[in-house]
Amino acid sequence: MFVHLCDCVEGIVPPTGEGPGASTEDLREDRQISVRIVTVDHERHRVLLALAVP
């Protein structure tokens, strides 16, 4: 799932997520969610995200 972070910046949340309750199965387009940055790959211009679990 791709997540819009700000103008011209998107990140990806892998389908399995991380940790309990971190599944992306129930998410829909235009829904606001909390994510955390896992890694930033400057060379490939990629941001890996995970769902932020409260």
Residue frames as qw, qx, qy, qz and C-alpha x, y, z in Angstrom:
[[0.000, 0.892, 0.452, 0.000, 0.00, 0.00, 0.00],
 [0.400, 0.323, -0.020, 0.857, 1.32, 3.43, -0.92],
 [0.282, -0.773, -0.448, 0.349, 0.86, 6.28, 1.56],
 [0.272, 0.754, 0.092, 0.591, 0.88, 9.97, 0.59],
 [0.564, -0.384, -0.376, 0.627, 3.10, 11.79, 3.10],
 [0.005, -0.745, -0.085, 0.661, 3.22, 15.28, 1.60],
 [0.559, 0.768, -0.087, -0.300, 3.52, 16.96, -1.80],
 [0.589, 0.627, -0.508, -0.049, 5.60, 14.76, -4.10],
 [0.001, 0.407, -0.866, 0.291, 6.43, 12.26, -1.33],
 [0.882, -0.151, -0.150, -0.421, 4.92, 8.80, -0.99],
 [0.167, -0.452, 0.858, -0.179, 6.02, 5.79, 1.03],
 [0.697, -0.010, -0.627, -0.348, 5.11, 2.12, 0.98],
 [0.570, -0.345, 0.593, -0.452, 3.69, -0.03, 3.77],
 [0.198, 0.159, -0.941, -0.222, 4.26, -3.73, 3.03],
 [0.627, -0.278, -0.462, -0.561, 0.99, -5.76, 3.02],
 [0.691, -0.269, -0.644, 0.188, 1.91, -7.71, 6.15],
 [0.291, -0.861, 0.092, -0.407, 2.84, -4.68, 8.28],
 [0.428, 0.275, -0.713, 0.483, 4.75, -5.26, 11.49],
 [0.076, -0.072, 0.679, -0.727, 3.54, -6.32, 14.91],
 [0.083, 0.442, 0.878, -0.161, 0.08, -7.19, 16.22],
 [0.198, 0.790, 0.466, -0.347, -2.85, -5.37, 14.66],
 [0.095, -0.610, 0.333, 0.713, -0.68, -3.97, 11.88],
 [0.480, 0.303, 0.760, 0.317, -2.50, -5.56, 8.95],
 [0.084, 0.271, -0.227, -0.932, -3.23, -3.35, 5.96],
 [0.065, 0.300, 0.910, 0.278, -6.20, -5.52, 4.87],
 [0.013, -0.732, -0.655, 0.188, -8.91, -3.20, 6.26],
 [0.150, -0.526, 0.039, 0.836, -7.48, 0.08, 4.95],
 [0.467, 0.700, 0.523, 0.136, -9.23, 2.06, 2.23],
 [0.401, 0.373, 0.178, 0.818, -8.27, 4.90, -0.07],
 [0.097, -0.651, -0.066, -0.750, -8.49, 8.42, 1.44],
 [0.724, -0.637, -0.265, -0.013, -8.41, 7.13, 5.01],
 [0.048, 0.805, -0.452, 0.381, -5.98, 8.91, 7.35],
 [0.929, -0.261, -0.229, 0.129, -3.65, 6.58, 9.24],
 [0.297, -0.864, 0.407, 0.022, -0.57, 6.89, 11.42],
 [0.920, 0.284, -0.167, 0.211, 2.67, 5.43, 10.12],
 [0.487, -0.766, 0.316, 0.276, 6.27, 5.32, 11.23],
 [0.515, 0.731, -0.438, -0.093, 9.34, 5.52, 9.04],
 [0.951, -0.217, 0.177, 0.129, 11.32, 2.27, 8.98],
 [0.620, -0.210, 0.357, 0.666, 14.01, 3.15, 6.44],
 [0.352, 0.869, -0.013, -0.346, 14.87, 5.84, 3.92],
 [0.750, 0.058, 0.436, 0.495, 16.74, 4.78, 0.78],
 [0.041, 0.788, -0.083, -0.609, 18.21, 8.01, -0.59],
 [0.161, -0.302, 0.734, 0.586, 19.78, 6.37, -3.63],
 [0.052, 0.307, 0.887, 0.341, 16.52, 4.76, -4.79],
 [0.261, -0.168, -0.016, -0.950, 14.30, 7.61, -3.53],
 [0.607, -0.335, -0.665, -0.279, 12.18, 5.26, -1.43],
 [0.291, -0.390, 0.521, -0.702, 10.65, 5.40, 2.03],
 [0.490, -0.184, -0.850, -0.063, 9.65, 2.18, 3.81],
 [0.394, -0.388, 0.232, -0.800, 6.84, 2.66, 6.33],
 [0.273, -0.209, -0.928, 0.142, 5.02, 0.58, 8.93],
 [0.404, -0.689, -0.395, -0.453, 1.64, 1.17, 10.49],
 [0.010, 0.380, -0.561, 0.735, 2.01, 2.92, 13.84],
 [0.584, -0.407, -0.696, -0.095, 0.40, 0.69, 16.44],
 [0.305, -0.742, 0.135, -0.582, -0.80, 2.53, 19.54]]
